[in-house]
Amino acid sequence: MMLETDVLAQIRGLTRTRLRICIEQEWVRPARGDRGHAFDDLDVARLRLIAELTEDLQVNDDAVPIILSLVDQVHGLKRRLRLLDEAIAQQDDAVRGRIAEHVQARDGT
């Protein structure tokens, strides 16, 4: 966990004002401790992305939650695909073969 001052020092282009906006808009949800906000790795990664979007790419604040939502959806889908891949890998050769045939027939490749 990182404190606010550590996050500000680590992320280029992230200002205290931008950080507070991110918290108020709930784009990040740091834990609250006796020393202030405490940011985990996910919070820091999101803040790094937000800083890049808003500072480097000049994305406006209205678009940030849309982009964050899309990124979250992609990560969720990747996680589900990994789980599906693990489940398929546990099946016998015949089942895996039928699944592969079905996917190829639907995918057109």
C-alpha positions as a Python dict, from the first residue, in 0.01 Angstrom:
ca = {
    (1, 'M'): (0, 0, 0),
    (2, 'M'): (119, 348, -87),
    (3, 'L'): (34, 680, 72),
    (4, 'E'): (-79, 983, -128),
    (5, 'T'): (264, 1148, -121),
    (6, 'D'): (428, 830, -252),
    (7, 'V'): (175, 799, -534),
    (8, 'L'): (224, 1162, -636),
    (9, 'A'): (602, 1114, -639),
    (10, 'Q'): (581, 795, -844),
    (11, 'I'): (332, 893, -1117),
    (12, 'R'): (457, 1154, -1362),
    (13, 'G'): (196, 1417, -1441),
    (14, 'L'): (-38, 1328, -1154),
    (15, 'T'): (-121, 1634, -948),
    (16, 'R'): (-279, 1648, -605),
    (17, 'T'): (-587, 1807, -764),
    (18, 'R'): (-616, 1529, -1024),
    (19, 'L'): (-570, 1268, -750),
    (20, 'R'): (-851, 1418, -544),
    (21, 'I'): (-1078, 1426, -851),
    (22, 'C'): (-1002, 1057, -909),
    (23, 'I'): (-1103, 976, -552),
    (24, 'E'): (-1414, 1196, -557),
    (25, 'Q'): (-1529, 1046, -886),
    (26, 'E'): (-1452, 698, -746),
    (27, 'W'): (-1224, 617, -1039),
    (28, 'V'): (-1000, 475, -766),
    (29, 'R'): (-1113, 355, -424),
    (30, 'P'): (-818, 371, -187),
    (31, 'A'): (-843, 241, 166),
    (32, 'R'): (-875, 505, 434),
    (33, 'G'): (-628, 484, 720),
    (34, 'D'): (-505, 694, 1008),
    (35, 'R'): (-236, 838, 778),
    (36, 'G'): (-479, 922, 496),
    (37, 'H'): (-559, 732, 179),
    (38, 'A'): (-369, 411, 111),
    (39, 'F'): (-345, 299, -251),
    (40, 'D'): (-299, -63, -361),
    (41, 'D'): (-136, -178, -685),
    (42, 'L'): (-465, -164, -877),
    (43, 'D'): (-527, 194, -764),
    (44, 'V'): (-175, 295, -870),
    (45, 'A'): (-215, 128, -1212),
    (46, 'R'): (-549, 307, -1267),
    (47, 'L'): (-399, 639, -1159),
    (48, 'R'): (-107, 587, -1398),
    (49, 'L'): (-356, 522, -1681),
    (50, 'I'): (-568, 824, -1585),
    (51, 'A'): (-261, 1048, -1579),
    (52, 'E'): (-156, 922, -1922),
    (53, 'L'): (-506, 971, -2060),
    (54, 'T'): (-563, 1318, -1919),
    (55, 'E'): (-214, 1464, -1935),
    (56, 'D'): (-46, 1295, -2232),
    (57, 'L'): (-347, 1222, -2452),
    (58, 'Q'): (-563, 1518, -2342),
    (59, 'V'): (-871, 1301, -2279),
    (60, 'N'): (-1140, 1504, -2102),
    (61, 'D'): (-1288, 1405, -1766),
    (62, 'D'): (-1620, 1299, -1922),
    (63, 'A'): (-1446, 1027, -2123),
    (64, 'V'): (-1234, 888, -1838),
    (65, 'P'): (-1506, 678, -1670),
    (66, 'I'): (-1608, 536, -2007),
    (67, 'I'): (-1251, 432, -2083),
    (68, 'L'): (-1204, 289, -1732),
    (69, 'S'): (-1525, 89, -1770),
    (70, 'L'): (-1408, -53, -2102),
    (71, 'V'): (-1069, -144, -1954),
    (72, 'D'): (-1243, -315, -1661),
    (73, 'Q'): (-1464, -510, -1903),
    (74, 'V'): (-1163, -625, -2105),
    (75, 'H'): (-984, -742, -1790),
    (76, 'G'): (-1297, -924, -1675),
    (77, 'L'): (-1330, -1099, -2010),
    (78, 'K'): (-962, -1198, -2005),
    (79, 'R'): (-1009, -1347, -1660),
    (80, 'R'): (-1314, -1546, -1774),
    (81, 'L'): (-1129, -1669, -2084),
    (82, 'R'): (-841, -1790, -1865),
    (83, 'L'): (-1087, -1980, -1647),
    (84, 'L'): (-1257, -2128, -1952),
    (85, 'D'): (-918, -2228, -2095),
    (86, 'E'): (-831, -2401, -1767),
    (87, 'A'): (-1165, -2586, -1767),
    (88, 'I'): (-1119, -2700, -2128),
    (89, 'A'): (-764, -2815, -2058),
    (90, 'Q'): (-897, -3048, -1788),
    (91, 'Q'): (-1125, -3229, -2036),
    (92, 'D'): (-1031, -3542, -2224),
    (93, 'D'): (-902, -3530, -2582),
    (94, 'A'): (-1239, -3609, -2738),
    (95, 'V'): (-1415, -3322, -2561),
    (96, 'R'): (-1134, -3078, -2639),
    (97, 'G'): (-1147, -3188, -3004),
    (98, 'R'): (-1524, -3129, -3027),
    (99, 'I'): (-1484, -2787, -2868),
    (100, 'A'): (-1207, -2696, -3115),
    (101, 'E'): (-1422, -2813, -3410),
    (102, 'H'): (-1716, -2611, -3287),
    (103, 'V'): (-1509, -2295, -3243),
    (104, 'Q'): (-1348, -2334, -3586),
    (105, 'A'): (-1687, -2386, -3752),
    (106, 'R'): (-1829, -2072, -3588),
    (107, 'D'): (-1517, -1859, -3627),
    (108, 'G'): (-1465, -1931, -3995),
    (109, 'T'): (-1088, -1982, -3963),
}
